[in-house]
Amino acid sequence: MTITKQVIFIAKEDSIEQLKELLTTMVEASKAENGCLLYDIFQVKETPKKFIVVESWENEKALDGHKQSAHYNHYKANFEVFCDEKYSDELEVL
């Protein structure tokens, strides 16, 4: 079963560029993973401190593999110092 998620990050005012750089490092490496169907990051033009990650994985096994990757663990260990808020939603294609 395909898993699609939207993850929202709100950067601290003085950390927008640092969070942007950290999130950007995830794109190419994630897209190269087995089972990755979609992995894109957007910065909201009207609210530059807001970033939206949209990711889609073939199944739970592919998502679990992503969570074990070196680039994911690097992001996970470093994002909180740049971030005021983070939340996610699982999406369903209609």
VMD Tcl script that draws the C-alpha trace (Angstrom):
set ca {
  {0.00 0.00 0.00}
  {1.41 3.38 -1.01}
  {2.22 5.79 1.83}
  {2.09 9.52 1.08}
  {2.86 12.16 3.68}
  {3.01 15.91 3.98}
  {5.41 17.24 6.59}
  {5.35 20.92 7.56}
  {8.36 22.65 9.09}
  {8.25 26.18 10.52}
  {11.78 27.54 10.84}
  {12.94 29.83 13.61}
  {13.23 33.38 12.28}
  {17.04 33.34 12.45}
  {17.37 29.81 11.04}
  {15.47 29.85 7.74}
  {18.54 29.33 5.55}
  {20.00 26.65 7.81}
  {16.76 24.63 7.81}
  {16.43 25.10 4.05}
  {19.95 23.76 3.54}
  {19.37 20.77 5.82}
  {16.07 19.85 4.17}
  {17.51 20.28 0.68}
  {20.17 17.66 1.41}
  {17.38 15.10 1.76}
  {15.94 15.39 -1.75}
  {18.46 13.70 -4.05}
  {19.39 10.96 -1.59}
  {15.75 10.16 -0.79}
  {14.72 10.06 -4.45}
  {17.51 7.51 -5.07}
  {16.16 5.11 -2.44}
  {14.35 1.92 -3.36}
  {10.61 2.44 -3.09}
  {10.62 6.24 -3.25}
  {7.87 7.40 -5.60}
  {8.00 11.13 -4.80}
  {10.12 13.36 -2.61}
  {9.90 17.13 -3.02}
  {10.38 20.07 -0.69}
  {8.65 23.41 -1.13}
  {9.25 26.78 0.51}
  {6.14 28.93 0.80}
  {6.79 32.21 -1.04}
  {4.53 34.32 1.17}
  {5.87 32.71 4.35}
  {9.56 31.84 3.72}
  {10.00 30.21 7.12}
  {7.44 27.54 6.16}
  {8.61 24.41 4.32}
  {6.43 21.59 3.02}
  {7.80 18.14 2.31}
  {5.66 15.85 0.17}
  {6.86 12.27 0.05}
  {5.41 9.05 -1.27}
  {6.70 5.51 -0.73}
  {5.71 2.21 -2.34}
  {4.95 0.63 1.03}
  {5.79 0.58 4.73}
  {8.98 -1.39 4.10}
  {10.30 1.36 1.79}
  {9.45 4.06 4.34}
  {11.13 2.06 7.11}
  {14.23 1.73 4.93}
  {14.23 5.51 4.44}
  {14.13 6.01 8.19}
  {17.25 3.84 8.54}
  {19.29 5.81 5.97}
  {22.30 7.92 6.90}
  {20.82 11.10 5.38}
  {17.56 10.67 7.31}
  {19.42 10.12 10.57}
  {21.59 13.19 9.92}
  {18.47 15.32 9.33}
  {16.71 13.83 12.38}
  {19.67 14.60 14.65}
  {19.96 18.23 13.48}
  {16.63 19.78 12.47}
  {15.26 20.72 15.91}
  {17.72 23.57 16.54}
  {16.43 25.33 13.39}
  {12.74 24.55 13.79}
  {9.94 26.17 15.80}
  {7.30 23.67 14.78}
  {6.92 20.43 12.83}
  {3.83 18.39 12.06}
  {2.75 15.87 9.47}
  {-0.31 14.38 7.84}
  {-0.70 11.13 5.99}
  {-2.44 11.80 2.69}
  {-4.81 9.70 0.62}
  {-5.01 10.08 -3.14}
  {-8.60 10.49 -4.26}
}
mol new
graphics top color blue
foreach p $ca { graphics top sphere $p radius 0.5 }
foreach p [lrange $ca 0 end-1] q [lrange $ca 1 end] { graphics top cylinder $p $q radius 0.2 }
display resetview
